[in-house]
């Protein structure tokens, strides 16, 4: 009998989907957050519990898709346009034009390039990240947002200056509440997204964690924030999670 040596498991990467804000692109968001990649990746790898039934993660990848729609609807020149959006409309009052196509595109992107362990989204990217987290939990279409993927639910969502969609057509996205562990990062001097909007999204998430930072509408990079992020990942990958009445500021 020819006895073969046991095969070494193939290497596996922890993949994070990065979703940019209004009038940005995957490329510009990569440039704005490149300083986070190595630190966040290493923190994440230390936080994910080892599973003897799964190949352990030995690396990490950040994927930065761009929105499908130009910020200026009159400019569809892909070569010159570096400002993209995920849809058109007021998130507090409108049904968002183009949202159905965006969600279909992103779910397909996740099927092709994933699976993804979590999403980090900025502003409208955070809003879209919450929509995706909700759909992946519900495993069914919500209104005109078609669920067509085998991708598993997310391990976490990091929402920077995020907000929900308030039109009644999207009510089922947030009821029941989103269970994916979510870090809500809010800027003390944000003049683009109001605090009440970010707090509203937080209300729609069952396993919520909050962090305020002194600054404006951007992704923070301070040591304090990185400590908060490490604490969040530790909580997010605990088996028992946290109940909705146990919201906490991870600075404490």
C-alpha positions in Angstrom: 0.0 0.0 0.0 1.3 3.4 -1.0 0.9 5.6 2.1 0.7 9.3 1.2 1.8 12.1 3.4 -1.2 14.1 4.9 -1.9 17.2 2.8 -1.2 20.6 4.3 -4.4 22.7 4.3 -4.4 25.5 1.8 -3.8 29.0 3.1 -6.8 31.1 3.7 -7.3 34.9 3.8 -9.7 36.9 5.9 -11.3 39.2 3.4 -12.8 42.6 4.2 -15.1 44.5 1.8 -14.4 48.3 1.8 -17.3 50.5 0.7 -16.6 54.1 -0.1 -18.7 57.2 0.5 -20.6 59.6 -1.8 -18.6 60.9 -4.8 -15.6 58.7 -4.0 -14.3 55.6 -5.6 -12.7 52.3 -4.6 -9.3 53.7 -5.5 -9.7 57.0 -3.5 -11.1 55.1 -0.5 -8.1 52.7 -0.7 -5.8 55.7 -0.6 -7.6 57.2 2.4 -7.6 54.0 4.4 -4.3 52.3 3.4 -2.8 53.3 6.7 -5.3 51.0 8.4 -4.8 47.9 6.4 -1.9 46.2 8.1 -2.9 47.2 11.6 -6.6 46.2 11.1 -5.6 43.0 9.4 -3.3 41.9 12.2 -5.9 42.9 14.9 -8.5 40.9 13.0 -6.4 37.8 12.7 -5.7 37.8 16.4 -9.4 38.2 17.3 -10.8 35.4 15.1 -11.1 32.2 17.2 -9.4 29.1 15.9 -11.7 26.5 14.5 -10.4 23.0 14.2 -13.0 22.3 11.4 -11.8 25.2 9.2 -8.5 26.1 7.6 -7.1 28.9 9.8 -6.7 32.4 8.4 -3.1 33.2 7.6 -3.5 36.5 5.9 -5.9 39.3 5.0 -7.2 41.1 1.9 -9.1 44.4 1.5 -11.3 44.7 -1.6 -12.4 48.1 -2.8 -15.2 48.1 -5.4 -16.5 51.3 -6.9 -20.1 52.5 -7.1 -21.9 51.9 -10.4 -23.3 55.4 -10.8 -21.4 58.7 -11.5 -21.8 61.4 -8.9 -22.6 63.6 -11.8 -25.3 61.7 -13.8 -24.3 63.6 -17.0 -20.7 62.2 -16.9 -20.6 58.5 -17.7 -17.0 58.6 -19.0 -15.4 55.8 -17.0 -11.8 56.9 -18.0 -12.1 60.4 -16.5 -14.7 59.9 -13.7 -13.3 59.2 -10.2 -16.5 60.1 -8.3 -19.1 57.4 -8.0 -22.2 56.8 -5.9 -24.2 53.7 -4.9 -27.5 55.4 -5.8 -29.5 58.6 -6.1 -31.9 60.2 -3.6 -32.4 61.5 -0.1 -31.9 58.6 2.4 -34.4 60.2 4.8 -37.3 60.5 2.3 -36.7 58.8 -1.0 -36.6 55.4 -2.6 -33.0 55.3 -3.8 -32.7 55.1 -7.6 -30.2 52.5 -8.7 -30.0 50.8 -5.3 -31.4 47.5 -6.6 -28.7 47.2 -9.2 -26.0 48.2 -6.7 -27.0 45.5 -4.3 -27.2 42.9 -7.0 -23.7 43.9 -8.2 -22.2 43.8 -4.7 -23.7 40.4 -3.8 -22.3 39.1 -7.1 -18.9 40.7 -6.3 -18.9 39.0 -2.9 -19.7 35.6 -4.5 -16.8 36.0 -7.0 -14.2 37.4 -4.6 -15.3 36.2 -1.2 -16.4 35.0 1.1 -15.9 38.2 3.2 -15.7 38.1 6.9 -16.9 41.7 7.3 -17.5 45.1 5.8 -16.0 48.5 6.6 -18.1 51.3 5.1 -17.9 55.0 5.1 -21.0 57.3 5.0 -23.1 56.0 2.2 -20.8 52.9 2.1 -21.8 52.2 5.7 -25.5 52.6 4.8 -25.0 50.1 2.0 -23.0 47.8 4.3 -26.0 47.6 6.7 -28.3 46.8 3.8 -26.1 43.9 2.8 -25.7 42.7 6.4 -29.5 42.6 6.7 -30.0 40.7 3.5 -27.4 38.1 4.4 -29.1 37.5 7.7 -32.6 37.3 6.3 -31.7 35.0 3.4 -34.5 36.5 1.3 -35.4 39.4 -0.9 -36.7 42.6 0.8 -39.0 44.6 -1.4 -37.2 45.2 -4.7 -33.8 44.2 -3.3 -33.3 40.8 -4.6 -31.5 38.2 -2.6 -29.5 35.9 -4.9 -26.3 34.7 -3.2 -24.9 31.8 -1.2 -22.7 34.1 0.8 -22.9 33.5 4.5 -23.8 36.3 7.0 -21.1 38.7 8.0 -18.9 38.5 11.1 -19.0 42.3 11.6 -19.8 45.7 10.2 -17.8 48.8 10.9 -19.9 51.8 10.1 -18.1 55.2 9.8 -20.5 58.1 9.8 -23.3 55.8 8.7 -27.0 56.2 8.5 -30.1 54.1 7.6 -32.6 54.4 4.7 -35.8 55.9 6.1 -38.3 55.4 3.3 -41.1 53.0 4.3 -40.1 50.7 1.4 -36.9 49.8 3.4 -38.6 49.2 6.8 -38.2 45.4 6.5 -34.4 45.8 6.3 -34.3 46.9 9.9 -37.2 45.0 11.4 -36.3 42.7 13.1 -33.1 44.5 14.0 -29.8 43.6 12.3 -27.9 41.2 14.4 -24.5 41.4 12.8 -22.1 43.0 15.4 -21.7 46.6 14.3 -19.3 49.3 15.4 -20.8 52.8 14.9 -18.0 55.4 14.6 -19.3 59.0 14.8 -17.4 62.3 14.4 -18.0 65.0 16.9 -17.9 67.8 14.3 -19.5 66.0 11.3 -21.5 68.5 9.3 -22.4 66.0 6.5 -24.1 63.3 8.4 -26.0 64.4 11.5 -25.5 62.6 14.8 -29.2 61.7 14.9 -28.9 59.8 11.6 -26.0 57.7 12.9 -27.8 57.1 16.2 -30.9 56.0 14.2 -28.8 53.3 12.4 -27.5 52.2 15.8 -31.1 51.8 17.0 -31.7 49.4 14.1 -28.8 47.2 15.1 -29.1 44.7 17.9 -25.4 44.1 18.7 -24.2 47.8 18.6 -21.0 49.3 19.8 -20.3 53.0 19.7 -17.2 55.2 19.3 -17.0 59.0 19.1 -13.9 60.7 17.9 -12.9 64.4 17.8 -13.0 65.3 14.2 -15.1 65.7 11.0 -16.4 63.5 8.2 -13.6 61.0 7.8 -12.2 57.6 8.9 -10.1 58.2 12.1 -6.6 56.8 12.4 -5.6 57.5 16.0 -4.2 55.0 18.4 -7.3 55.4 20.5 -9.5 54.4 17.6 -7.3 51.3 16.8 -7.6 50.2 20.4 -11.4 50.6 20.1 -11.4 48.5 16.9 -9.4 45.8 18.5 -11.9 45.7 21.4 -14.7 45.6 19.0 -13.3 42.6 17.0 -12.8 40.8 20.3 -16.5 41.3 21.2 -17.7 40.6 17.7 -16.1 37.1 17.5 -17.2 36.0 20.9 -19.8 33.2 20.8 -22.3 34.8 23.1 -22.4 38.3 21.6 -24.2 41.1 23.4 -27.9 41.9 24.0 -29.5 45.0 22.6 -29.9 46.6 26.0 -26.1 46.2 26.6 -24.9 48.8 24.1 -21.5 50.1 25.2 -19.0 52.8 24.3 -15.8 50.8 23.7 -13.7 53.7 24.9 -14.6 52.7 28.5 
